[in-house]
Amino acid sequence: MFVYVDESGDLGFRFRRGSSTYFVAALLIIEDPVPLHADIDHLKRRLRMPPHEEFKFSKSSHDVRTQFLTVLQRHDVVVYGAVIDKTRLPRSARQSAENFYSHVVSALLALAEDFLEDAIVIFDRSFESRPSQLRLGAMLRRHFRHEDINAAVRAIRHRSSNSDNLIQAVDMASGAIYRMISQGDERYLRIISSRVMQVEDVSP
């Protein structure tokens, strides 16, 4: 099983300086990513996008978002979302971005535990505010053991979103969830509603 993870919002807490109120992490679970990867390539050609240009929810037009999510909902995927309103967190939970991020992702994987079997968990390595990959991997493994889901995770990998269409797919799903949470705009999430298993507040 392949599990792709991405997020919307940021890990900061300087709200008066532009930090996001919400942080959303999403995962997309799929048994065989090849057909979806091919369909995203086909959509890119249909939209006459350069081969290495990637789909990003935050940078896409309404039409592109709608077309992409329509392609996504046709495939046998499962989407989970974890949401935190950062303004509600105590100061103790704001001290470490690494602990904050690993808590959200671990809670997200715990929500999806029933779908995890010998899972390869794949993160977007290009997110510049993410903690270092080695520290993140070590911290997540400790959380997995605590949540008793370690046996379900075979490997943790990091890939560039511009070369992996499934990272782009979970970015679009995460963006749809974030748009609904932050703006009350359900248009995009409604397109993939049949694929969204759960969106949960995972505040500590």
N, C-alpha and C positions, 0 to 999 in steps of 0.2 A: 504494500500500500504506500502511495506517495502522499505526503502531507506538505502543502506549501503555506508559508506564513508571511504575512506582511501587515503593515499598520498604517493608520492615518492619525494625524495629530503629531505632537512632539512630546519629548520627555521632560520639557522644562516646566518651571513653576513661577516664572516671572510674568505674571498675567498682565501687568501694566506695560510690559515691554513686548507683548505680542505672543506669548506662549498660549497654546490652545487650551481651552477649557476642558475639552474631552480628549481622551486617548482611546483609540479603537484598535484592537488587534483582531485579525481575521485569519482563519485557516480554511483551506480548500483541500478536500480529501478526494482522491481519485485512484482507481486501481490501475488504469492504463492511460497515461497522459498523451500518448502519441496521436490519437484521433483529434483531440482538442487542440493540440499544438498545430496540427495540419490545418484545421479549420480557422485558427487565428491567422496563420500565414495566408490563407485564402482571403480572409477579410482584409488583411493588409494590402494585398494586391488589388482587391476590388476598390479600395479607397485610394489606390495609387500612392501609398506611403513608401518611402525608401526602405530597403530590406532591414537595416539596422535601427530604424526609428521604432521606439517602443510605445505601447499604449499606456498612458498614465491618466487615471481618473481626473486628477486635479488640472491637467492640461488639455483635456479633451472637450470637444463641443458636446452639446446635448445629443446631436444626431449620432456622433461616434460612440458615445456612452451607450445609447440605446441599441445600436447595432451590435456592439461587442457583447453586452449583457444578454441580448437575444440569442447570440451564438452560444454563450456559456450555458444558458438554461436548457439547451437542447441536449446537453451531455450529462452523463451519469456521475454527477459530482455532489458532494455534501459540503455545505458551508456553515461554519460556526463563527460567532462574533463575541468578543469580550469587550466591555465598555467600562471606562472609569471616568467619573466626573472628578477631575483633579482638584477642584476647589474644595471638595468635601474631605480630602485626605488630611489626616493629622500631620503635624510637622515631622514627626518621627518617620513617617512613610515617604517623606520628600528628600531624605538625606542622600540617597544613592540611586542614580539613574539605572545602574546595573541591577540592583535588587528590585526596583520598581518594574523594569522591563521583564526580568525573569519571572516575577510573580504573575504578571499578566499572561505571559505565554504559557506558563505552567498551568494556570487556572484554565486557560483556553484548551489545552491538551487534555486536561482532566474532564472537561465538559464532553469532549469527543472520544472519550476512552473506549466506548463500545464499538467505535469504528476503527480503532487502531489495532493492527495486527502485523507484526514484523515491519513496522513503519520506518520509512526514510523521511525525516523531517528536513525541509529545505527552506532556508532563509535567503532574503535578498541581501547580498553582501555590500551593495552600494549605498545603503542608508547611512549617511555620514554621522548621524548622532547616535547610532547604535554602539553599545559597548563592544570592545574587541572580541573577535570571534572565539578565541581560545577561552577567555574568561566567561563569555556567555555560555559556551558549551559545557564548561565545568559546572557553572551555577545551575544550569537547567538539569543536568544529570542528577545533582543533589536534590533538586525539587522533584524530579521524577521518582527517585527512590522514596522520598517522603510521601508522595501521593500514591506510591505502589503501582506506578505505570511504567517503571523502567524497562520491564521485560517486553513491553509492546513497542519500544523505540529501538530500532536496530542501528541507526546512524543519524548524525546531524551533519548537514552539508550547507554550504554557502555558494550561491551562484549569482552571477550578474543578471539583473532584470532585462537588460537590453539583448541578452542572448537566450533567455528562457521565457517562452510565451506563458508558461503556467505561473511564473512569478507575476507577470503582467495581469493574468486573470485574477489572482488573489488581490492584487492592488485594486482592480476595478470593483471587486466584491467589497473590499474594505472601504473603499471610497463611497460606495452606495450606502453602507451601514452608517458611516460617519455623516453623510449628508442628511440622513434621516434623523440621527441623534442630535446633530448640531443645529439643523435648520428646520426640522420637521417636514422635510421634503421626501416623500415616500416613493416618488416616481420610479427611481432606479432600482430600489430594493424590491419593489413590487414585481419587476420583470423577472427576478430570480427567486421569488418567494417560494416556489415549489422546491428549490434546492437548499434553502436556508433552514437548517434544523433548529437552531437556537441562537438568540442574541441575549447575552446575560450581563448584568452589572456584577463585576467581580471585585468591587472595592474591598480592601482589607477590613 
